[in-house]
Amino acid sequence: MKKSRGRTGRKRRRKHLQSFMDGANCSHRLEYIKLKKWLKDRGFGDSSLRPAEFWETGRGLMTTKALQVRDLIISLPEKCLLTTGTVLSSCLGEYVVKWKPPVSPLMALCTFLIAEKHFGEKSPWKPYLDVLPKTYTCPVCLERDVVNLLPEPLRKKAQEQRTTVQELFESSKAFFSSLQPLFAEDTGTVFTYSALEWAWCTVNTRTIYMKHSQRECFSLEPDVYALAPYLDLLNHSPNVQVKAAFNEQTRSYEIWTNSQCKKYEEVFICYGPHDNQRLLLEYGFVAMDNPHSSVYVSSDTLLKYLPPLDKQRKAKLAILKDHDFLENLTFGWDGPSWRLLTALKLLSLGADEFACWRRTLLGEVISARNEQQTWNIVGKICHFLLEETQHVLLQISQLKRTKESLKPHLALVEKLHLEDLKILQKSAEILCNLNMAT
C-alpha cells in the first residue's frame, strides 16, 4: 500500500514538473477571466489558446489541442481591435480632428492609452489595459549605465530611440493641454513623460500591422497600427512560420500556422527574420540561438587593423560609402559575412591593385596576397571583438553585484552579449579551420 502511494506521489510530482516545464495555465486569474468575458461580448469565440506562464519566455499562450500545419491559431474580430478608428469614435475624437497641425496615428493611439488608463473603472477598455505590461525593457526604458553596455551600433540606436520619445513628448504638450475639458485633474499630471514612455512602448512592441486608409485629421505618417487584445500574448520564435492578415470576409484578424505544435505547448508566432539587436530595440527581448543573429563590426573597428599610411585609404573609404559597404558588416553563425570580407578586400588592395576595385565589389579574387591579408585582418577583428565581449560580460557581472535595482535590465544585456560571444567563438573556429586548410 505504501509503495503504491509513493509511486503515485512520484507520478504526481513528475506530472507537476512536466506541467511547469510546459507552462502553468493562468486562465483562472481574475484579469484573464475578465478579459475573456470582455472579448466574448465583442464577438470573440472560444479558442484553444490559454494564457500561461512559461519557464523560458514568461507570459504567453499554450494550446489545449495539437496544432497542424495550416490550422487557424486565432481569429480576432474587428470590434476587439484598438485602432485610430477607436480613438476617433471616443471622447478624444473631436479634439484630434480639431488639432492643427494634425497629430500622427501613433500619437493618437498613445494619447488614447494614457487617457483610458487614467479613466480606470470608467474605461470600456479596462479589461485589456489591466493585462498590459506595467513596465517594458525597450532601450528607451533602460538606465544610462545599462545603455552604455550595449554593443555598437545598438547603443547609438538606443540613444536615438530615447531622443525620439523625448521630442514626441515636448512637441505634444500643447495638444495634451487642449484635452483639459475631459479631465478633472491638470493634464500635466495625467500626460507625464513616464506615461508617454509606457504608451509608446505599448504601441511599439504590441501592435500588429494593419493598413488603414489615410485620414485628413492625421499627419502623413502611415496609419498601420492595431492593438490586438489576447492575440498580443503570443510570443516570438525565429523557428516558426505563420500567415497573418486581416480577413475582409470575416472582418477578423487571423493567424494561421505553418508549423506543428503539440498539445499543452507554447504557441509561437514569428515577428520577422530579426537579429537580436533588432529584437531588443523594437520589442525589448533577446531570442537565444537565434539563427538570424549577427555581431556587427563598426567602421572604427574596421579601420583599426588597416595600414594607417595607405595613400588610397580615403579614396577606398569613399568608394565603400558610395556603394553602401560601411554598414551591416557582420559575423554570423557561419563566420564573417560576404559584405565584411568584400569591404576588407577592397581596403586591402595594394597600390598596384587599386584600379581593380570594381572587380572586388563583384566578389572576384584579385591576388593571393590580397586574399591572405583579408583573412589575416578578419581573424584579428574577430579576436578583438571576442575580447571586447568578454570584457563587457565581466563589467555586467560586477554591476549585477553592486546595483541590485538594475539586475533585470543587466540580465537582458548580458543575454545579448552571451549570444554574441557564441557567434564570435563559432566564427573564430571557422576561421581557424580555414587557416589550417590553406
N, C-alpha and C positions, 0 to 999 in steps of 0.2 A: 504493500500500500504506500509506504513512504517513498519507495523507489519511483513509482509512477507519478507521485506528486512532484518529485524532483525533476522528472523528465518534462512534466507539464510546465513547471516553473521555468526550466531552461528554454522550452519551446516558446513560452510567452515572452521571455527576455529576448530571445532571438527575433521573434516577431516584432517586438517593440523596437529593437535595434534596427531591424530592416526598415520599419516604417519611418524611423528617424533619418536613416540614410536616404530613403526615397524622398521624404518630405513630410512635415507634420501638418495635417489638414487644419485650416483655420476657419472653415465655414461657420463654425459655431460662434465665432466672435461677433459681438453686437454690431460693430461697424460694418461687417460684411453682410450680416442679416439685413440691416437697414439698406445697404447699397443694392442687394439683390432684389428687395421689395421695390425700391425706387426704380430700378431698371425694368422690372416686370410691369410696373404701372405705365412705362413708356414703350411697351411692346417687345421687350427682350425676352425671348423664350428661354427655357432652361437649357443650359449647355452641359457637356460632360466635364467642363473645367471647374476646378475648385481652388480657391486661394489656399496657399500652403507656404510654410517656411522651409527653406532648403539649406542644407549644410554649406554648400558651395556658393550659392547665388543669393541667399537671403529670401526675400519675399518673391513669390512667383505663382504660376498656375500649374496644377497637376491634372492629369486626365483620369477619369474614373473608368475609361474603356480604352482598349488598344486602338491606336490610330493607324490607318493605312495610307499609302500614297494616294493623293487626290481627295482625301477626306476634308470636309469643311470643318475647320477648327472652331471658328466663331463668326457669328453674323450679328452685327450691332446696328439696330435701326437708327435712321437719321435723327429721330427725336432724342436719342441718347447722346448725340454728338454735340460738343460745345464748339461753335464756330463764330465768325464775325456776325453771322446772321442772328445768333443767340444774343450777342451784345446789342445789336440794333433793335431787337424786339424787347429789350429790358428797359428799365428806367434810365439807363445810361444813354440809350439810343438817341434821343433828341439832342443831348449835349454833344455827342460825337458828330452828328450831322451838321450842327451849327458851327463847330470849331474850325477856325481857319488860322494857319494853314492846316490841312487835314492831318489827322493822326495816322500812323501806319497800322495795318491789320494786327501786327504783333503787339503794338502798344494798346490797341483796343482790347485785346484778349488779356493782357497783363492788368489793365485797369479794372476789367470785369472781375478777374480772380481776386484782386485786393479788396474790391468793394464787397463782393459776395462773402468773402471770408470774414470781413468786418461785420456784415449784417447777421452773421451767426445763425441762430434758430430761424430767423425770418427768411433766410435764403432758400429758394427751392432747390439749389444745388448742394445743400449742406451734406447729404449722404455721400456725395462724390468728394467734396472738399475734405471731409473727415478721413478719407483713406489716402489722400495725397501725402507724400513725404513732408515732414516738418522742416527738414534741412536737406541740403544737397552737397555733393562733393565735386562739383564742376570747379575748374581752376578759379573762376570768379569768386568762389566762396573760400578759397584757401588762404591761409595766413602768408604773409610775405616770406617768412622763413622757409615755408614749405615750397612755395613757388620757385624760390631760388635753387631748390634741389632738383627741379625738373630738367630734363635734357633739352639742349637746343635742337630744333627751333620751337619746341613746345613752350619753353619759358617765355619766348617773345610773343607767341600767340596767346598765352595766358594773360600777359600784361595788356595786350590789345583787347582781349575779352573784357577785362575789368574796366578799361577806358571806355569801351562801347556802352557798358551798363551805366557808368557814372555820367557820361554825356547824355544818355537817354533820360536819366533821372533829372538832370539840370534842365534840359530842354522841355521837359513835360510839366514842370512845376506850375506854370500858368494854366495849363489845361486842367490839372488836378484842382486848382483853386476855383475854376469855373463850375466844378461839381458841388460846391459848398451847399446849395439848396437841398441836396439829397442827404446831408449828414447833420446830426445834432452837434457832433464834435468838429473841431477845426480840421480841415482836410490835411493840414500839415502833420497832424498826429496819426492820420489814417494812412496816407501815402508817403511812408518813410522810405529811406534808401533800402533798408533791410526788407521791407515789404515788396519793393520792386525787384530786388535781387531774387527773392523767393519766387515771385510770379514769373520773372524772366526765365529762371531755371526750369520751372514747371513747363512752360511753353517750349523751351529749347530742347528739353530731354524727353518730353512725353507726347508731343503731337505726332499725328500720322499725316502723311502727305495727301492733301485733298484740294484740288484746284477749284477755286470759286471765281465767278465772273467779276470783273473789275467794277467797283462802285465808286462814284464820284466823291462820296463822303470820306474815302480813304486815300492816303498818299499812293504813289505809283508802285511801291514795293509789292511783290507778288503776294496774293492772298491765298496761301496754300496750306494753312494750318487747320487742324481739327483735333480737339482733345477727345479721347475715346475711353470713357469710364469702363473699368473691368478689363477691357482689351489691353489697356496700357500696363497691366500687371505682367504681361508676357515678357520674359527676359530674352536677351540676345545670345545666340550661339553662332560662331562663324561656320559651323559644320552642318547647318541645316539649310534647306531651301523652302521658301514659301511663295505663294502668289497672293498678293494683297491689293485690293482695289474697291472703290465704291461701285456697287451694282445698281445701275439706273432702274432696272426692272423691279428689284425687291426693295429699292430705296434703303439699302443697308450697306455698311462697310463690312466686307467679307475677307477672311483669311483662309486659304486652302493650303494644306501641307503637301510637300513633295518628298517628305521623309516619313519613315515609320516611327511610332512611339509606343512603348509598352504601357500597359495599364499601371496606374499609380506613379508613373514617371513624370518629371517636369516637362512641360511642353515649351519648346523654344521657337522663336522666330529669328530671322536674320535682318539686322538693321542695314546691312550692306557690307561689301568686302573691305571693311575699315581696319587699318592698323591700330595698335594700342594707343598711340599718341592721339589719333583722331577720336577714338572711343572715350578717352579720358577728357579731352577738350569738349566734346559735344554732349557726352552722357554721364561723365563722372565715374566711370569704372574701367577696369582693365580685364581683358579675357586671357586666361592662361593658355599656353600652347596655341596661340592664335596664328594660323597659317599665313595670315596677311601681314603679320608684324615685321617691322624693319627697324634698323638703327640708322639714324640719319647722320651724314657727315657734313659738317658746316664748311663753308668756303675757307674760313680761317684755319681749320684743321687741315684742309686740303693743301693749303699753301705752306704750312709749317714744314713739310717734307720735300719741298722743291728747291733747286739751287737758287739762292737769292740774287745771284749775279747774272741770271739768264736775261740777255738783252731783249729777247722777244716775249718776255713774261707778260708785259702789259698788253701786247697785241693778242697773245693767246687767251688771256682773261676776257678781252673784249669779244673775241670770237665765241668763247663759251657762253658769255652773257647773251650775245645776239641770237645764239641758237638754243637758248634755254637749257644750258648744260651746267648751271651752277646750283640748281635746286634739285631736290629729290634724288640725291646721290646717297645710296644706302647699302647696308649689309643685310642680307636676309637669311633664312634657314638654309638656302643653297649657296651661300657665300656672297662675295661682292657683286653688286648689280652690274648689268651691262653699261648702264649710264655712268656709274662711278669709274669703271675701267676705261670707258671711252674718254671721259674728261681727263683722266690721268695720262692716257696715251698721248693726247694732244699736248698736255702740259710737259710731257717728257720728250717731245720731238727735239732732235738736235738742230743746230743752226742750218745744217745742210739738208734737213728733212722738212723744215717748216713749210715749204711750198706744197707739201702733200697733205696739209691739214684737212682738206675736204674728204680725202680718202679715209682719213682717221675717223671722221664722223660717220662714215658709211660702214665702219667696222672692219676695214681692211688691215692686214698686217703690213707695217711699214718696214721694220727691220728687227732682227733678233735682239739687238741692243735696246731698242725701244720697248719691246715686249718684256725683256728682263728687268729693265728699270721700273716699268709699270708694276710688275708683280712684287718687286722689292718694296716700292712705296706703299702699295696696298697692304702688304704684310705689316709694315711699320704703323700705318694708320690703325689697322685692326688691333695691334698690340697696345697702342696708345689709348684707344677707346676702352679696351678691356681694363687697363689700369685705372683710367678715369672713372669707370663704372664701379669698380671695386672700392675706390676711394669714397665715392658718394654713398655707397651702401654702408661703409664704416661710419660716415658722418650721421647717416639716418639712425643707425643703431645707438649711437651715442646720444642723439637728440631724444630718442624714444625713452631713454633712461631718465633724462632731466626734464623733459616737457610732457608731462602726463596728458595735458589737455589736447595736445597735437597728435597723440598716438594714432587715432583712426585715420587721419589725413596722411601721416607719415607712413603708415602701413600700406596705403594705396600707392604712394610714390615708390615705396620700396618694391612693391609688386611689379611696377613698371620697369624698374632698373634690373630686377631679377630676371625678367623676361629678356631684357636687352643683353644681360650677361650670358644667358643660354645661347642667344643668336650669335653673339660675338665668339663664344667658345666653339660653336659649330663652324663658324666661318674660319677661325684660326686652324681648326682641324682640317678643313677642306684645303686651305692654302698650304698647310704643311704637307699634305698628301700630294698636292700638285708639285710642290718643290722637290719632293723625293722622286716623283715620276720623271721630272725633267732633269 
